[in-house]
Amino acid sequence: MGEVTAYLDGLDDDRAGALRRIVAIARDLAPDAVEGTSYGMPTLKVRGKALLSVMATRKHLALYPHSGSIVAAVADRLPGFSLSSGTIRFQTDQPLPDDVVRDVIRLRLDQIPG
C-alpha cells in the first residue's frame, strides 16, 4: 500500500470519497503515477516529480498541484472556492468540477519533463 492509499484509508468516508475521486482522475490521466511523499504530504508522482497531493483538514479539503502557476490558470473557473498560489480548497458538499481537476492535472503533466 502506498502513501496516498494509506492516507485516504484513514479518513472518514465522505472526505475520503471526495479525495479519491480526484486521485482516480489523476490515475486515469497519468496511469504511470506512483505514490510517494512531497513536502510531507502523500503525493502522486510522475517521472520522480510531484503531480499532485490531496489532503483533508478539520475545515476543508485541498488539492495541491505542486506548481505556483496552475491555480492561477484555473482560478476564473472556481468562483466561491478558497484559493492560494499553490492550493485549491473545497468542501465535500462543494466538490471541485471534474473538468477543472482534469485541466489542473494536464497542466501539471505538461510541466513535468520527460
ZIQUIUR-V513254 format. One record per helix or strand. SS is the DSSP state (a for helix, b for strand). FROM is the first residue (numbers start at 1). LEN is the number of residues. If there is no record, write none. Layout:
BEGIN
ss & from & len
SS & FROM & LEN
SS & FROM & LEN
END
This chain:
BEGIN
ss & from & len
a & 3 & 7
a & 13 & 17
b & 34 & 5
b & 41 & 6
b & 49 & 8
b & 61 & 4
a & 70 & 8
b & 82 & 3
b & 87 & 5
b & 94 & 1
a & 98 & 14
END
